[in-house]
Amino acid sequence: MKIALLGYGKMGQVIERIALERGHEIVLKKDEFNTYDGLSEADVAIDFSVPTAAVSNISNCFHANVPVISGTTGWLEHYDEMLALCKEKNGGFISSSNFSLGVNIFFELNEYLAKIMSKFDSYSIDMEEIHHTQKLDAPSGTAISLAKGVIENSSYTNWTLEKPEANQIHIETKRIGTVPGTHTVTYNSAVDAIEIKHTAHNREGFALGAVIAAEWIVGKHGVFTMKDVLDLDS
């Protein structure tokens, strides 16, 4: 399989190594200093760039008839626009705040726990996310996805970084050293607490999940999620 890497920072380099280990070929390593030459040769593209480049990267993939996996966060105000373009060009698209297999299992646990806890109003919820100091967006896309998972399965209606009002989920963000990513969801009551937590040890899990998603989407048309890739709805 021929892969175009859109974004060649630390994550792009880990993805490249894992893709090569799995027998794939890299036909483009796009950064701010080069063009999209080589994109049309790719079977699939993987976008781990920056928020200001993501829309251009994804758009160019659809116009080149190349399915795209995007792990870039912080650009989602343009998400509906990209969905429309994907449909217009009959493209293939997966956008995820986190491609880690473990995190996507964590998403499922979070939704299941939210359904259970929605029956018990004596508990309040808090979320915490910790990342390295170079991470540009806050809260993380993963934390937002966790909050959405709770909102869709409970009476909570929104999330906030400030002091929460009724029916708001408070997300605390921390930027510490080189932490790859730690996310905690806690339900507190006067008598006890229930907590689920995912800790990434390195970038390998994010990269491996993105490559697995890229392998899965080749030949498919439409907008998919990691639930489709991992068959988590069955």
N, C-alpha and C positions, 0 to 999 in steps of 0.2 A: 504494500500500500504506500502511495506517495502522499506525504504530509507537508502542508505549508504551515510554518510557525509564524503567527502574527503577534509580535512581541517577543523579544529575545533577551529578557532580563533573567533574573535568577530562576524564576519558574520555567521560562522558555528553555533554558539550558537543561534543567532536570527533565522536562518533557522530552527534549531531544535525546537525551541519554536512554531513557526508558523506551522510547519509540525505536531507537536503533537496536536495543537489546531484544526487542520483540520482532525484529526482522523488517522494519519499515524503512523507507527512504525519505529523507528530508529534501524537498525541492525548493524551499524558500525559507529564509530566516529574516523576517521583516522587522526592522526597527526604524527609528526616526530618520535614519541616514540613507535608506535605500527605497526602492520602488516596489510595486507589486509584480515585477517581472518574475515569472515562474508560477504564479498562482494558478493560471489556467491548466497547468500540467498536473495539479494536485488532485487526488481522489477526495481529500478532505482537508479542512483547515482547522487549526486550533488557535484561538485568540486568547492570550493572556497578556494584555497590553496595559494601557492606562485609560481612565474614563474619557479623556479627550480624543483618543484614537479609536475607541471601540466601534462607534457607529460607522466610521469610514471603513474600518476593516470588515465588519459584517456586511455592509452594503456591497463592497467590492466582491465579496464571496458570492452573494446572490446573483450579481450581474455576470459573474464568471461561471455560474452554474456549478459552484463548489459548495457542498454542505459544510456547515461551520459549527464548531463547538466553542462557546464563549464562556470563559471563567472570569472575565473582567467585571468588576462591580463599580457602582457609582455613576452609571449612565442610564439608569432605568426610566428616566423621564422620556426617553426615546423608544422604549420597549414596544409600545403599540405600533409605532411607525415601522420598526423592524419586522414585526409580525405581518404587517400589511405587505411589505416588500417581499417577504418570504413567500407569502401566498401568491402574489402577483407573478413571481419568477419561478413558482413551483419548486422552491428550494427545500433544503433540509436544515434544521436548526435546533440546537439545544443550548440554552443559556441557564447556568446554574451559579448560585452564590458559592457553591462548594462541591467539587467533584469527588471528594474523598468517599470511598465506599462506606467507611465507618460513620462519617457525618450523615450520609443519607439514611443509614440505618437509625442513627440518632434522631433525625427528623421524624421518622416513623414512630419511634418511642415517644417523642415529644407530643405528637398529635394524639396518640393513644392515651397518654397520661392526662392531657388537657381535657379529653372527653370524660374521663373518670372524675377529675377534680372539679369539673363544672357543676357537679352535684353537691359540692361541699363549700358553702360560702364562708366558712370559718377560716379558710386558707386564702392568703394573698400571694401573688406571684412576683418574683424579681428575676432578672436575667443579668448575667455578667459576661463580658467578652474581653479577652486579653490578647493583644497582638504585639508584634515587633514595632519599634519606633518609626520604621519607614513606611508603615501602612498609611495610605493617603486618606481613606474614608473612615468615618466613624458615625454610627456603629457599623460593624462589619456587615457585609451582605448576608453572612450566615446567621448573625443575630437577628437581622430583619426577617429572614426566612423562618427562624424559630418563632418569632413574635407572630408572624402571619399564621403559622400553624396553630398557635394557641387561639388567636382571634377567630379563625374559621371553625373552631371546635368548642367555643365557650361564649360567655357574655361579654368578654373584653372586646373593645372596639378600636383601640389604637395603642401605639407605643410612644414613649417619650424618653428623652435623656434628662429631663428636669424632674422635679418632684411630681409624682403622678397624681392625677385627679381620679375620681371614680371611674372604673372600667378602663383605666390605662395601665399598660405594662411598663414598668421602669426598666430601662437598660443602662447598666453602668459600663462604661468603656475605659479600658486601661491600655496604655502603650508602654511596654517594658522590654528593654533589651532586644533579644532576637527571638522572642517567643513566636513559634509558627502559628499558634491559634489554640485558645482554650475557651470553651463555652459552657456555661453553667445555667441551668434552669432550676429555681428553688421555689417551693410552695411552703410558706410559713404559716403556722397557727400559734396560738398562745401556749400550746402544749408540746408541739413537735415540729419537725420540718422534713420535707421530702425533697430530695435533690437528685437530678440526673446531670451528668457531666461528660463532655468529650474533650480529650486532650490530644492534640496532634504532636507527635515527637519530632517530626521533620516535614519537609515538603513532598516527600516521596508519595504519600497517599493521595495528595491532590493531583499530582502529575499522572500517577497510574490510572486513577479514575477518569481523567480527561482522555487518555489514550484509549482506554476501554470504550468510552463513549464514542470516540472517533471511529474505532473499528466497527461499532454497532451501527452507526448511522449511514455508512456508505451504502448507496443504492436505495435509500429511503427518502421520501418526500413528506414534508409537514413539520410541525413544531412538536417536539417531544421533551420529556423530562428524564431525570435520572431514575424516576420510578419505572419508566418504560425500559430503560437500559438494564436495570437490575431486577425487573419483573416483581416489583414490590407490591403491586396491586392484586396479585393473584392469591 
